Amino acid sequence: MSASDSPPDPAEAGQPAKSQNVAFVAGLDHLRGFAAILVVIHHAYWTALGKFQPPMMNWAAWPEASSPLSAPFIEAHVAVGVFFVVSGFIFTLAAFQRRLRYGSYMRNRALRVLPVYFAVLFFGLALYPQRFELAKVLMTATIFSDFPLQGINLHPVSTAFWTVAVEVQFYLIFPFLIAIYGRAGARPLWMLLGLMLAFRTIGFLLGISSVPASPAASIRELNYWHLVPGHLDQFLIGMLGARFYMRWREDPRAAAFGAPNALGRLVAALMRRPALAASLGAVAFFGYVFLLNRLGGYPDDRAWKILQPTLEALACFALVLGWLVLAPRLPRLLDRIFTFVGDISFPMYIAHFVLVGLIVGDPIAPHAFPGLGIDFSTWWPEISGHQNALATTFLLVLPATFVLAYLLHAGVEAPFMRLRRRYVSPSESA
């Protein structure tokens, strides 16, 4: 048994489950935590507002942001883009120009994602046994739950499952992408981005020209639900952007990228100014989301959305890189709080909607999901619907989500993550 395969020290059993394949990057956990909280607030607040101050949020009356700071709480789907950019980024830091053992890599990925996913899935099946269909359960348990009508419908338990399918699909192809990146450079990845753009263009044209009896998927649906041709852009931009971080950290592997071009020199200059880099990253991200909202937001289905995944990936990466420059300078207490939230971000994301359904209910199906009927106007009659929704979100849903996520993390996620082993070695042979 090699040192990398030896059992963990029992004294480490209570410690955080850190990766053995990439050095700790201050700030990545923060970003995962921020993204998860954004999604929880979005679903809890807008569902509660629809209950306390109808009409509810819908495609025909999509809310318009009053400022760039409020836009992400409306267009919270961009938080998924942050998750995916971070995945492409961190895997590249781990595996670029290193030998990657595919079986060990996939074992680690399974230990990272599947235990929490299956725990919530089987809870949903136990809760709604009448919805059991073997074919749909198998679709959901594998990599195809990003096809919403094909996977098992256990709403509100299964509402966030589709993103796991997209993530796992990327896991399957990443080792090949990183081997190509290391041997042939960035050009093939740029060509893949171009291919996604071509696919979305063709998909849009097919969508507007298809007959009602046999409609093609809309550009909005292509972008949102699937790795190809939608979210792959975000993973690829994360992979391509990792070179900036490697140069900044003076990673010896950065020599493979050659001399920095004008963009590289500009980014390097910004990364020496943490406050400025973080500010520009925030401006790019919040500015993009605000513009997205003003152009119609998620429901919009016009031709400009052919570019949305790429633009969204660039905006998310700007936020990620800017935050990573600033994060090491945060006060220790803030860093520990943000890191803790990041540690429980995956179970937060997977399990939060069941608590929204439990506490708030579902305005779309109030007879099926009426919620617990907690209404703060019972105690404060003068409270507005907006204030009632905020109180429900921050005093009830968010704390309950933290508790459930921590139990899932401590009882399921972290113990399995500690079973992970090294899957990369310093050899440049891929």
C-alpha positions in Angstrom: 0.0 0.0 0.0 1.4 3.4 -1.0 1.5 6.4 1.3 -1.2 8.0 -0.8 -3.5 4.9 -0.2 -2.9 4.6 3.5 -5.8 4.9 5.8 -6.4 8.3 7.4 -5.2 9.1 10.9 -8.1 8.7 13.3 -7.1 12.0 14.9 -8.1 13.6 11.6 -11.6 12.3 11.6 -13.1 15.5 13.0 -11.1 17.8 10.7 -12.4 19.4 7.5 -12.2 17.1 4.4 -9.6 18.9 2.4 -8.4 17.9 -1.1 -5.2 15.9 -1.4 -4.9 16.9 -5.1 -4.7 20.7 -5.0 -3.4 23.2 -2.5 -6.0 25.1 -0.6 -7.1 28.3 -2.4 -8.4 30.9 0.0 -11.7 32.3 -1.3 -13.1 29.4 -3.3 -15.1 28.1 -0.4 -16.4 31.6 0.1 -17.6 31.8 -3.5 -19.4 28.5 -3.2 -21.1 29.7 0.0 -22.1 33.0 -1.5 -23.6 31.3 -4.5 -25.6 28.8 -2.4 -27.0 31.5 -0.1 -28.0 33.6 -3.2 -30.1 30.6 -4.5 -31.7 30.0 -1.1 -32.6 33.7 -0.7 -34.0 33.8 -4.2 -36.3 30.8 -3.8 -37.4 31.6 -0.3 -38.0 35.3 -0.8 -39.9 35.2 -4.1 -42.0 32.2 -3.1 -42.9 34.0 0.2 -43.6 37.2 -1.6 -45.9 35.5 -4.0 -47.8 34.1 -1.0 -48.0 37.2 1.1 -48.2 39.8 -1.7 -49.6 38.2 -4.8 -49.2 37.9 -7.7 -46.3 35.6 -7.5 -43.1 36.0 -9.6 -43.8 34.6 -13.0 -42.4 34.8 -16.6 -45.2 37.2 -17.7 -44.4 39.6 -14.9 -40.7 39.1 -14.3 -39.4 41.6 -11.6 -37.1 44.4 -12.8 -34.1 45.1 -10.6 -33.9 48.5 -9.1 -30.1 48.5 -9.0 -27.2 46.2 -10.0 -26.9 45.0 -6.3 -30.5 43.7 -6.3 -30.3 42.0 -9.8 -28.6 38.7 -8.6 -31.5 38.1 -6.2 -33.8 38.1 -9.2 -31.5 36.3 -11.6 -30.2 33.8 -9.1 -29.6 31.3 -11.8 -26.2 33.0 -12.4 -25.1 31.5 -9.1 -25.0 28.1 -10.9 -22.6 29.7 -13.3 -20.3 30.6 -10.4 -20.3 27.0 -9.2 -19.4 25.7 -12.7 -16.7 28.3 -13.3 -15.1 27.4 -9.9 -15.2 23.7 -10.9 -13.4 24.2 -14.1 -10.9 26.5 -12.4 -10.0 24.3 -9.4 -9.8 21.0 -11.4 -7.3 22.8 -13.8 -5.2 23.9 -10.8 -5.1 20.3 -9.6 -4.4 18.5 -12.9 -2.8 20.8 -15.4 0.4 19.1 -16.7 0.1 16.3 -14.2 -0.6 12.7 -14.6 -4.3 12.0 -13.8 -5.5 8.5 -12.9 -9.0 8.4 -14.3 -10.4 5.7 -12.0 -9.2 7.4 -8.8 -10.4 10.8 -10.1 -13.9 9.5 -10.8 -13.9 7.7 -7.4 -13.1 11.0 -5.7 -15.8 12.8 -7.7 -18.4 10.1 -6.7 -17.4 10.4 -3.0 -17.8 14.1 -3.2 -21.2 14.3 -4.8 -23.2 11.1 -4.7 -23.6 10.4 -1.0 -25.5 13.6 -0.3 -27.3 13.4 -3.6 -28.5 9.8 -3.0 -29.4 10.6 0.7 -31.8 13.4 -0.5 -33.0 11.3 -3.5 -34.0 8.3 -1.3 -35.6 10.6 1.2 -37.7 12.0 -1.6 -38.7 8.5 -2.8 -39.7 7.6 0.8 -41.7 10.8 1.1 -43.5 10.4 -2.2 -43.6 6.6 -2.9 -46.6 7.0 -5.2 -44.4 8.9 -7.7 -41.9 6.0 -8.0 -41.1 5.0 -11.6 -38.1 2.8 -12.1 -37.0 4.3 -15.4 -37.2 7.9 -14.1 -35.4 6.9 -10.9 -32.6 5.5 -13.0 -32.5 8.6 -15.1 -32.2 10.7 -12.0 -29.6 8.5 -10.3 -27.3 8.6 -13.4 -26.3 11.6 -15.5 -29.6 12.5 -17.2 -31.6 14.4 -14.6 -31.0 17.6 -16.6 -33.8 16.5 -18.8 -36.6 17.7 -16.5 -39.5 15.6 -17.9 -37.5 12.4 -17.9 -36.1 12.4 -14.3 -38.2 11.6 -11.3 -40.4 14.4 -10.1 -40.1 14.6 -6.3 -40.7 18.4 -6.0 -39.8 20.1 -3.8 -37.2 17.5 -2.8 -35.7 17.1 -6.3 -35.9 20.6 -7.6 -32.2 21.2 -7.7 -31.1 17.8 -8.9 -30.5 18.8 -12.5 -27.3 20.7 -11.7 -25.7 17.5 -10.4 -26.2 15.8 -13.7 -24.5 18.7 -15.5 -21.6 18.7 -13.1 -21.1 14.9 -13.4 -21.2 15.1 -17.2 -18.4 17.6 -17.0 -16.5 15.3 -14.6 -16.6 12.5 -17.2 -14.9 14.6 -19.9 -12.6 16.8 -17.8 -9.6 14.4 -17.8 -9.6 14.4 -21.6 -10.0 18.2 -21.8 -7.1 18.8 -19.3 -4.9 16.3 -21.2 -5.6 18.2 -24.5 -5.1 21.5 -22.7 -1.7 20.4 -21.5 -0.5 19.0 -24.8 -2.1 21.2 -27.4 -2.6 24.5 -25.5 -5.7 26.6 -25.3 -6.7 26.5 -28.9 -8.9 23.4 -28.7 -10.8 24.8 -25.8 -11.4 28.0 -27.7 -12.6 25.9 -30.6 -15.0 24.1 -28.2 -16.4 27.5 -27.1 -16.9 28.3 -30.8 -18.7 25.0 -31.3 -21.0 25.7 -28.4 -21.8 29.1 -30.0 -22.5 27.4 -33.3 -24.7 24.8 -31.6 -26.7 27.5 -29.9 -27.1 29.5 -33.1 -28.4 26.4 -34.9 -30.6 25.5 -31.9 -32.1 29.0 -31.9 -32.9 28.9 -35.6 -34.4 25.5 -35.3 -36.4 26.6 -32.4 -38.0 29.6 -34.2 -38.6 27.6 -37.4 -40.0 24.4 -35.8 -43.7 23.6 -36.1 -45.9 23.7 -32.9 -46.7 20.0 -33.2 -43.0 19.1 -32.9 -41.3 22.1 -31.2 -37.5 22.3 -30.7 -36.1 23.4 -27.3 -35.9 27.2 -26.9 -32.6 28.9 -26.6 -33.4 29.6 -23.0 -33.9 25.9 -22.3 -30.8 24.9 -24.2 -28.7 27.4 -22.1 -30.2 26.6 -18.8 -30.7 22.8 -18.4 -27.7 21.2 -20.3 -24.0 21.0 -20.4 -24.0 21.0 -24.2 -24.6 23.5 -25.6 -25.2 25.6 -22.4 -23.0 25.3 -19.3 -19.9 23.9 -20.9 -18.8 27.5 -21.6 -18.6 28.2 -17.9 -16.4 25.1 -17.2 -14.2 26.0 -20.2 -13.8 29.6 -19.1 -12.8 28.4 -15.6 -10.2 26.1 -17.2 -8.8 28.8 -19.4 -8.8 31.5 -16.7 -6.9 29.3 -14.3 -3.7 30.4 -16.1 -4.0 33.9 -14.7 -4.1 32.5 -11.1 -1.1 30.2 -11.8 0.9 33.1 -13.1 0.0 35.2 -10.1 1.0 32.4 -7.7 4.2 31.8 -9.7 3.3 28.2 -10.3 6.1 26.6 -12.3 3.6 25.1 -14.6 2.7 28.6 -15.8 5.8 28.5 -18.0 3.8 26.2 -20.4 1.6 29.2 -21.3 4.5 31.1 -22.7 5.0 34.9 -22.3 1.9 36.8 -21.2 0.1 38.7 -23.9 -1.4 42.2 -23.4 -4.5 40.8 -21.6 -2.3 38.7 -19.4 -0.1 41.7 -18.4 -3.2 43.7 -17.7 -4.7 41.0 -15.4 -1.3 40.6 -13.7 -1.2 44.3 -13.0 -4.7 44.2 -11.5 -3.9 41.2 -9.4 -1.2 43.2 -7.6 -4.0 45.5 -6.5 -6.5 43.4 -4.6 -9.1 46.0 -3.8 -9.1 47.2 -7.4 -9.2 43.6 -8.8 -12.1 42.7 -6.5 -14.0 45.9 -7.3 -13.7 45.4 -11.1 -14.7 41.8 -10.8 -17.8 42.8 -8.8 -18.6 45.5 -11.4 -18.3 43.0 -14.2 -20.5 40.5 -12.4 -23.2 42.8 -11.0 -23.2 44.9 -14.2 -23.8 41.8 -16.4 -26.6 40.5 -14.2 -28.3 43.9 -14.1 -28.1 44.1 -17.9 -29.4 40.6 -18.2 -32.4 41.5 -16.1 -33.1 44.7 -18.0 -33.0 42.8 -21.3 -35.8 40.5 -20.0 -34.0 38.2 -17.6 -34.3 34.5 -17.5 -37.7 34.3 -19.3 -36.4 36.2 -22.4 -35.9 34.0 -25.4 -34.5 36.3 -28.1 -31.5 35.8 -30.3 -29.0 37.6 -28.0 -29.2 34.7 -25.6 -27.0 32.8 -28.1 -24.2 34.7 -26.4 -25.5 34.4 -22.8 -23.5 31.4 -21.6 -20.2 32.9 -22.8 -20.9 36.3 -21.4 -22.1 34.9 -18.1 -19.0 32.7 -17.8 -16.7 35.7 -18.3 -18.7 37.7 -15.7 -18.6 34.9 -13.2 -14.9 34.4 -13.8 -14.2 38.1 -13.3 -15.9 37.8 -9.9 -14.0 34.6 -9.0 -10.6 36.0 -9.9 -11.2 39.3 -8.2 -12.4 37.6 -5.0 -9.5 35.2 -4.9 -7.0 38.1 -5.0 -8.9 39.8 -2.1 -9.8 36.8 0.0 -6.3 36.2 1.7 -6.5 39.7 3.1 -9.9 39.2 4.9 -10.0 39.2 8.7 -9.6 35.7 10.1 -13.1 35.6 11.6 -14.8 36.5 8.3 -12.7 34.0 6.5 -13.7 31.2 8.9 -17.4 32.1 8.7 -17.3 32.2 4.9 -15.3 29.0 4.7 -17.8 27.2 6.9 -20.7 28.3 4.7 -18.7 27.2 1.7 -18.1 23.8 3.3 -21.8 23.1 3.6 -22.7 24.8 0.3 -23.5 21.7 -1.7 -26.0 20.2 0.8 -27.4 23.7 1.2 -28.1 23.9 -2.5 -29.4 20.4 -2.9 -31.7 20.4 0.1 -32.9 24.0 0.5 -36.0 23.8 -1.7 -37.6 21.1 0.5 -37.5 23.6 3.4 -38.9 26.4 1.2 -41.8 24.0 0.4 -42.2 23.1 4.1 -42.0 26.6 5.6 -43.4 28.8 2.9 -45.3 26.4 0.6 -45.7 26.7 -3.1 -48.0 29.3 -4.6 -48.1 27.4 -7.9 -49.6 24.3 -6.1 -51.0 25.6 -2.7 -53.2 22.5 -2.2 -50.2 20.2 -2.5 -47.7 22.4 -0.6 -49.5 24.8 1.7 -46.5 25.3 3.9 -46.7 25.6 7.7 -48.8 28.7 7.5 -46.3 30.9 9.4 -47.3 34.5 8.8 -45.5 37.3 10.6 -48.4 39.7 10.0 -50.2 37.7 12.8 -47.9 39.4 15.3 -47.2 42.6 13.4 -50.3 43.6 11.4 -48.6 46.6 9.9 -45.8 44.5 8.2 -45.8 44.7 4.4 -45.7 41.7 2.2 -42.1 42.5 1.3 -41.1 42.6 5.0 -43.0 39.5 5.7 -41.1 37.7 2.9 -37.8 39.0 4.2 -38.6 37.8 7.7 -39.6 34.4 6.5 -36.4 34.1 4.4 -33.9 35.3 7.0 -35.5 34.2 10.3 -36.9 30.8 9.2 -35.8 29.4 5.9 -32.1 30.4 5.9 -31.4 29.2 9.5 -33.3 25.9 8.9 -31.3 25.4 5.7 -28.0 25.9 7.6 -29.0 23.3 10.2 -30.1 20.7 7.6 -27.1 21.4 5.4 -24.7 21.0 8.4 -26.3 17.7 9.4 -26.0 16.4 5.8 -22.4 17.7 5.7 -21.3 16.3 9.0 -23.2 13.0 8.8 -22.9 12.2 5.1 -20.7 14.5 3.0 -17.6 14.9 5.1 -17.1 11.3 6.2 -17.2 10.1 2.6 -15.0 13.0 1.4 -12.3 11.8 3.9 -12.2 8.5 1.9 -10.8 10.4 -1.1 -7.2 9.8 -2.3 -4.7 11.4 -4.6 -5.5 11.1 -8.3 -2.7 13.3 -9.7 1.1 13.0 -9.6 3.8 15.4 -10.7 4.5 13.6 -13.9 3.7 15.6 -17.0 2.6 12.4 -18.8 -1.2 12.6 -19.1 
